[in-house]
C-alpha cells in the first residue's frame, strides 16, 4: 500500500501529539505514526513548569489540566546524613510565575489525543527506513513501514524518542549515558497519604530521591543515582517486585516516610532506566533538519530530568513548529517546508542546548558525592546563587499559534 500525506509525524508521545494538535490549530492535517498498538503510558507522571503551561494554553488544553492539578508553592531538600532541611519556593522568581504541577503522563497524552481527529493516529506503524526523492524542484520523503506500507510525505517530523530512527537518518550521533539511572513510580494510598501538597527531596551521597503529590491518594516518586558501567543495565528487565526490593535495600537508610512511599508503589508504574542526553556541541553543530525532515522532543534533545524540562521543551517545540508551518500555510495556502524548518531549528537550537547543559549541571551540583567541597558547592554556591539562575532559564514563552480562519 502506498499513500501520500502533507505532514507525517513519527511517534505519538508528548512531542508527536502536541505537534499534531498545533498543526491542526493552524489548519494543517498531519498523520501520526505510532509503533505501539495504543498510546504509550510509560513514564507514570511528569512535572510541567510554567513554560509548558504556556504551550498547553496555546494548544487550547491548558485549562482542562490545570484545573485538576494545582501548582506547587514550595519544596524541601533534606540531607539524609545531617538532617539539615533547606526550603525553596517556586513563586517569586519572576512576576506572575506560578509553580510547577505534577500530573499523570497518560492524562496529558489522552487530553492531547482527544483534540485530534479520529484517523490522525495510525497505530502499529513502525518506521523502518527513510529516503528522499526529488519531485520537480522539491523533495519528497519516502517512509517504509514494517508492515510493507509506503508513505510519501512533503514534511516529516521525527518525534520518535531517544533512539530516534529519524535522528539517525539525519546523522546525529547516539545519545550518551549520563552515568546515572532513574527509578520512578506512582505510590497509591487508597485511604489517603496525608501529606501536604509539596515537593520533597532527599540527598545522601550520590543518591537523590524525591516525591511530589498528584492528589490526596497518589504520589509521584523518583530515585536518581550514579552507577558503574553496566552494573545496572539488566535491572530494568527484572520483575517489578524484584526491582522494588533491590531499590528498598539500596536506600534503606533513607527516612521512613520515603521508604513507605516506595513500598506503596503501584508496580505497574515502576520503571528503571538509564538517563541519556545528547551532548550540546553535537546538537549545536549538526544538521537538525533537511529541506523537509526535522526533529522534535526527545528525538532532538534528550536531557537529564534534573530541571524537569524534557516534556516542557517538547511542548515548546510543538508550538514553535506549529507557528512557523502555520504562518507559511496561511500565507501560501499550502505547506512549503524549506526555510520554514530551517527557521524552526534556528529558534530551537540554542534554547534546548542551554536546557541540556543547565539540566546536567543542576544534577551534578545536587547529586555528585558527599565530599566537603561538593557539599560546599551544593549548599553555598548552587542553592544560594545558581538555583535562581537555573530557574530563570526555565521560564520561557514560546509564543502563540497564528490564527487560522476557515473561509
C-alpha positions as CSV (number, residue, x, y, z in Angstrom):
1,X,0.0,0.0,0.0
2,X,1.3,3.5,-0.9
3,X,-0.2,6.7,0.3
4,X,0.7,10.4,0.1
5,X,0.5,12.9,3.0
6,X,1.4,16.5,3.5
7,X,2.9,16.1,7.0
8,X,3.8,12.9,8.8
9,X,4.8,12.8,12.4
10,X,6.7,9.8,13.7
11,X,5.8,8.9,17.2
12,X,2.7,9.5,19.3
13,X,4.4,10.7,22.5
14,X,4.0,14.1,24.0
15,X,6.0,15.8,21.2
16,X,4.2,14.0,18.4
17,X,0.6,14.6,19.7
18,X,1.3,18.2,20.7
19,X,2.8,18.9,17.3
20,X,-0.2,17.3,15.5
21,X,-2.5,19.4,17.6
22,X,-0.5,22.6,16.9
23,X,-0.8,21.9,13.2
24,X,-4.5,21.2,13.4
25,X,-5.0,24.5,15.2
26,X,-3.4,26.3,12.2
27,X,-5.3,24.3,9.6
28,X,-2.7,21.6,8.7
29,X,-3.8,18.0,9.0
30,X,-0.9,15.6,9.9
31,X,-0.7,11.8,10.1
32,X,0.9,10.4,13.3
33,X,2.7,7.1,13.1
34,X,2.9,5.1,16.3
35,X,4.7,1.8,16.5
36,X,2.7,0.6,19.6
37,X,-0.9,-0.5,19.4
38,X,-2.1,2.1,21.8
39,X,-0.9,5.3,23.5
40,X,2.3,4.7,25.5
41,X,1.8,5.2,29.2
42,X,5.5,4.6,30.1
43,X,6.7,7.3,32.5
44,X,3.9,7.3,35.1
45,X,4.0,11.0,35.8
46,X,5.8,14.2,34.9
47,X,6.3,17.7,36.2
48,X,5.5,20.7,34.0
49,X,6.8,24.2,34.7
50,X,5.1,27.4,33.5
51,X,6.8,27.4,30.1
52,X,5.0,24.1,29.4
53,X,1.6,25.5,30.6
54,X,2.0,28.5,28.3
55,X,2.5,26.0,25.4
56,X,-0.6,24.0,26.6
57,X,-2.6,27.2,26.7
58,X,-1.5,28.0,23.1
59,X,-2.8,24.5,22.2
60,X,-6.1,25.2,23.9
61,X,-5.9,22.5,26.5
62,X,-4.2,24.1,29.5
63,X,-7.4,24.8,31.4
64,X,-8.5,21.2,31.2
65,X,-5.4,20.1,33.1
66,X,-4.6,23.0,35.4
67,X,-8.0,22.7,37.0
68,X,-7.2,19.1,38.1
69,X,-3.5,19.6,39.1
70,X,-2.8,22.5,41.4
71,X,0.7,24.2,41.3
72,X,3.4,23.7,44.0
73,X,4.3,26.7,46.0
74,X,7.3,25.4,47.8
75,X,9.6,22.4,48.3
76,X,12.2,21.0,50.7
77,X,15.6,19.4,50.3
78,X,16.7,17.2,53.2
79,X,20.3,16.0,53.8
80,X,19.8,12.4,55.0
81,X,23.3,12.4,56.5
82,X,23.0,15.6,58.6
83,X,19.2,16.1,58.8
84,X,19.5,19.7,57.6
85,X,16.5,20.9,55.7
86,X,16.5,23.6,53.1
87,X,13.3,25.2,51.9
88,X,12.8,26.7,48.4
89,X,9.9,28.4,46.8
90,X,8.6,28.2,43.2
91,X,6.9,31.6,43.2
92,X,8.5,35.0,43.2
93,X,11.3,34.1,40.7
94,X,9.5,36.3,38.2
95,X,6.4,38.3,38.5
96,X,3.3,36.3,37.6
97,X,5.1,32.9,37.6
98,X,3.3,30.0,39.2
99,X,4.9,26.9,40.5
100,X,5.2,23.6,38.6
101,X,2.5,21.0,38.5
102,X,3.0,17.2,38.6
103,X,0.4,15.2,36.5
104,X,-0.2,11.7,35.2
105,X,1.5,11.3,31.8
106,X,-1.3,9.2,30.4
107,X,-3.7,12.1,31.3
108,X,-1.7,14.5,29.2
109,X,-1.5,12.1,26.3
110,X,-5.2,11.4,26.4
111,X,-6.0,15.1,26.6
112,X,-3.9,15.9,23.5
113,X,-5.2,12.9,21.6
114,X,-8.9,13.7,22.3
115,X,-8.4,17.0,20.5
116,X,-7.3,15.3,17.3
117,X,-9.4,13.8,14.5
118,X,-10.2,10.1,14.9
119,X,-7.9,9.0,12.0
120,X,-5.0,11.2,12.9
121,X,-3.0,8.5,14.7
122,X,-2.1,5.3,12.9
123,X,-1.1,2.7,15.5
124,X,1.1,-0.4,14.9
125,X,3.0,1.5,12.4
126,X,6.8,1.1,12.9
127,X,9.1,3.1,10.7
128,X,11.9,1.0,9.2
129,X,13.7,3.4,6.8
130,X,13.6,6.8,5.1
131,X,14.8,8.0,1.8
132,X,14.2,11.2,-0.2
133,X,13.2,11.6,-3.8
134,X,13.3,14.7,-6.0
135,X,9.8,15.7,-7.3
136,X,10.3,18.6,-9.6
137,X,12.0,21.4,-7.6
138,X,11.2,19.9,-4.2
139,X,12.0,16.8,-2.2
140,X,9.6,14.1,-1.1
141,X,10.3,11.9,1.9
142,X,9.6,8.2,1.4
143,X,8.9,6.2,4.6
144,X,8.9,2.5,4.6
145,X,7.0,0.8,7.4
146,X,7.4,-2.6,8.9
147,X,4.0,-3.8,7.5
148,X,5.2,-3.1,4.0
149,X,3.4,0.2,3.6
150,X,5.0,3.1,1.8
151,X,4.2,6.7,2.7
152,X,5.3,9.7,0.7
153,X,5.3,13.0,2.7
154,X,6.1,16.6,2.0
155,X,7.2,17.1,5.6
156,X,8.4,14.5,8.2
157,X,8.8,15.4,11.9
158,X,10.6,12.8,14.0
159,X,9.2,12.6,17.5
160,X,10.3,9.0,18.0
161,X,12.2,9.3,21.2
162,X,15.7,8.9,22.4
163,X,16.6,6.1,20.0
164,X,15.0,8.0,17.0
165,X,15.2,6.4,13.6
166,X,14.7,9.9,12.1
167,X,17.6,11.4,14.1
168,X,19.9,8.5,12.9
169,X,18.9,9.2,9.3
170,X,19.8,12.9,9.8
171,X,23.3,11.8,11.0
172,X,23.1,12.7,14.7
173,X,25.2,10.5,17.0
174,X,23.6,8.2,19.5
175,X,22.7,10.0,22.8
176,X,25.2,9.2,25.6
177,X,24.6,7.6,29.0
178,X,24.9,10.3,31.7
179,X,26.3,7.8,34.2
180,X,23.1,7.9,36.3
181,X,20.0,5.8,36.5
182,X,16.4,6.7,37.5
183,X,13.8,4.6,39.2
184,X,10.3,6.1,39.1
185,X,6.7,5.2,40.0
186,X,3.4,6.2,41.5
187,X,2.5,5.3,45.1
188,X,-1.1,4.7,45.8
189,X,-2.8,5.1,49.2
190,X,-6.5,4.1,49.0
191,X,-7.2,5.8,52.3
192,X,-5.2,8.9,51.6
193,X,-1.5,9.6,52.1
194,X,-2.0,12.6,54.4
195,X,1.0,14.6,53.0
196,X,0.9,18.3,52.1
197,X,0.9,19.4,48.5
198,X,4.7,19.9,48.4
199,X,7.8,18.7,46.7
200,X,10.3,16.9,48.9
201,X,13.8,15.7,48.0
202,X,16.3,13.7,50.0
203,X,20.1,13.7,49.4
204,X,22.6,11.1,50.6
205,X,26.0,10.8,48.8
206,X,25.4,10.3,45.1
207,X,21.7,9.4,45.5
208,X,18.8,11.9,45.2
209,X,15.3,10.8,45.9
210,X,12.1,12.9,45.7
211,X,8.3,12.8,45.8
212,X,5.5,15.1,44.7
213,X,1.8,14.8,45.4
214,X,-0.5,14.1,42.4
215,X,-3.7,14.2,44.5
216,X,-4.8,13.1,48.0
217,X,-4.3,9.4,47.2
218,X,-1.4,9.3,44.8
219,X,2.3,10.4,44.9
220,X,4.9,10.5,42.1
221,X,8.3,9.4,43.4
222,X,11.8,9.0,41.9
223,X,15.3,7.9,42.8
224,X,18.3,9.1,40.8
225,X,21.7,7.5,41.5
226,X,25.1,7.1,39.9
227,X,26.3,3.7,38.6
228,X,29.4,2.0,37.5
229,X,29.3,1.0,33.8
230,X,27.0,-2.0,33.0
231,X,26.2,-2.6,36.7
232,X,22.5,-1.9,36.4
233,X,21.8,-2.5,32.7
234,X,20.0,-5.7,33.4
235,X,17.9,-4.4,36.3
236,X,15.2,-2.8,34.1
237,X,14.4,-6.3,32.6
238,X,13.7,-7.8,36.0
239,X,10.2,-8.2,37.6
240,X,8.8,-5.1,39.2
241,X,8.7,-6.9,42.6
242,X,12.4,-7.6,42.4
243,X,13.2,-4.1,41.3
244,X,11.3,-2.7,44.2
245,X,13.0,-5.0,46.6
246,X,16.5,-4.1,45.3
247,X,15.7,-0.4,45.5
248,X,14.4,-0.5,49.0
249,X,17.6,-2.3,50.1
250,X,19.8,0.3,48.4
251,X,18.0,3.2,50.1
252,X,17.3,1.5,53.5
253,X,19.0,4.4,55.3
254,X,16.6,7.0,53.9
255,X,13.7,8.4,56.0
256,X,10.9,6.0,56.8
257,X,8.3,8.4,55.2
258,X,10.1,8.0,51.9
259,X,10.6,4.2,52.2
260,X,6.8,3.9,52.9
261,X,6.1,5.8,49.6
262,X,8.2,3.3,47.6
263,X,6.5,0.3,49.4
264,X,3.1,1.7,48.3
265,X,4.2,1.8,44.6
266,X,1.7,0.6,42.0
267,X,4.2,-1.9,40.5
268,X,2.6,-1.4,37.0
269,X,4.0,2.1,37.1
270,X,7.5,1.2,38.2
271,X,10.3,1.9,35.7
272,X,14.1,1.7,35.9
273,X,16.1,3.3,33.2
274,X,19.4,5.0,32.3
275,X,19.5,8.8,32.0
276,X,20.5,9.7,28.5
277,X,21.4,13.0,26.9
278,X,22.6,14.5,23.6
279,X,25.9,16.3,24.1
280,X,25.3,20.0,23.4
281,X,28.1,20.5,21.0
282,X,26.9,17.6,18.8
283,X,23.4,19.2,19.0
284,X,24.7,22.7,18.2
285,X,26.8,21.9,15.2
286,X,25.0,19.0,13.4
287,X,22.2,19.3,10.9
288,X,18.8,19.1,12.7
289,X,16.8,19.3,9.5
290,X,16.9,18.9,5.8
291,X,14.6,20.5,3.3
292,X,11.6,18.6,4.6
293,X,12.7,16.5,7.6
294,X,13.3,17.6,11.2
295,X,13.0,16.5,14.8
296,X,11.2,17.5,18.0
297,X,11.1,16.3,21.6
298,X,13.5,13.6,22.9
299,X,14.4,12.7,19.3
300,X,16.0,16.1,19.1
301,X,17.2,16.9,22.6
302,X,17.2,14.1,25.2
303,X,18.3,15.5,28.5
304,X,18.6,14.5,32.1
305,X,15.5,15.2,34.3
306,X,17.2,17.5,36.8
307,X,15.3,20.6,35.7
308,X,12.1,18.6,34.7
309,X,12.3,20.1,31.2
310,X,12.2,17.1,28.8
311,X,8.4,17.3,28.3
312,X,8.3,21.1,28.7
313,X,10.8,21.5,25.9
314,X,8.8,19.1,23.7
315,X,5.7,21.2,24.2
316,X,7.7,24.3,23.3
317,X,8.9,22.5,20.1
318,X,5.3,21.8,19.1
319,X,4.3,25.5,19.3
320,X,7.3,26.8,17.5
321,X,6.9,24.2,14.7
322,X,3.2,25.0,14.5
323,X,3.8,28.7,14.4
324,X,6.4,28.5,11.5
325,X,4.5,25.9,9.5
326,X,1.2,27.7,10.2
327,X,2.4,31.1,9.0
328,X,3.7,29.5,5.8
329,X,0.4,27.7,5.2
330,X,-1.7,30.7,5.9
331,X,0.4,32.9,3.6
332,X,0.7,30.4,0.7
333,X,-2.3,28.1,1.1
334,X,-0.1,25.0,1.3
335,X,2.9,23.7,3.2
336,X,6.3,25.0,1.9
337,X,8.9,23.4,4.2
338,X,12.3,24.6,3.0
339,X,13.1,27.7,5.0
340,X,10.3,27.0,7.5
341,X,12.1,24.1,9.1
342,X,15.4,26.0,9.0
343,X,13.8,28.8,10.9
344,X,12.4,26.4,13.4
345,X,15.8,24.8,14.0
346,X,17.4,28.2,14.3
347,X,14.9,29.2,17.0
348,X,15.2,26.0,19.0
349,X,18.9,25.1,18.7
350,X,20.4,27.4,21.3
351,X,17.3,27.2,23.6
352,X,17.5,23.5,24.1
353,X,21.3,23.3,24.0
354,X,21.1,25.6,27.1
355,X,18.5,23.4,28.7
356,X,20.6,20.2,28.2
357,X,23.7,21.9,29.7
358,X,21.9,23.5,32.7
359,X,20.0,20.4,33.5
360,X,23.1,18.3,33.5
361,X,24.9,20.9,35.7
362,X,22.0,21.0,38.1
363,X,22.1,17.3,38.6
364,X,25.9,17.4,39.0
365,X,25.7,20.1,41.7
366,X,22.9,18.4,43.6
367,X,24.0,14.8,43.5
368,X,27.7,14.4,42.8
369,X,29.0,12.8,46.0
370,X,29.3,13.9,49.7
371,X,32.9,15.2,49.9
372,X,33.4,18.5,51.7
373,X,34.0,20.5,48.6
374,X,30.9,19.1,46.8
375,X,28.8,19.9,49.9
376,X,30.2,23.5,49.8
377,X,29.4,23.9,46.1
378,X,25.9,22.5,46.6
379,X,25.0,24.4,49.8
380,X,26.9,27.6,49.4
381,X,27.0,28.1,45.7
382,X,24.2,26.1,43.9
383,X,21.3,26.7,46.3
384,X,22.2,30.3,47.1
385,X,23.5,31.7,43.8
386,X,22.9,29.3,40.9
387,X,19.4,28.0,41.7
388,X,17.6,31.1,40.8
389,X,19.7,31.5,37.6
390,X,18.8,28.0,36.5
391,X,15.2,28.5,37.5
392,X,15.1,31.6,35.2
393,X,16.3,29.5,32.3
394,X,13.1,27.5,32.6
395,X,10.7,30.5,32.4
396,X,10.3,31.0,28.7
397,X,7.4,31.9,26.5
398,X,7.4,30.0,23.2
399,X,4.7,32.3,21.7
400,X,1.3,31.7,20.3
401,X,-0.1,29.9,17.2
402,X,-1.2,32.0,14.3
403,X,-5.0,32.3,13.9
404,X,-6.3,30.1,11.1
405,X,-9.6,31.4,9.7
406,X,-11.9,29.0,7.7
407,X,-13.4,30.8,4.7
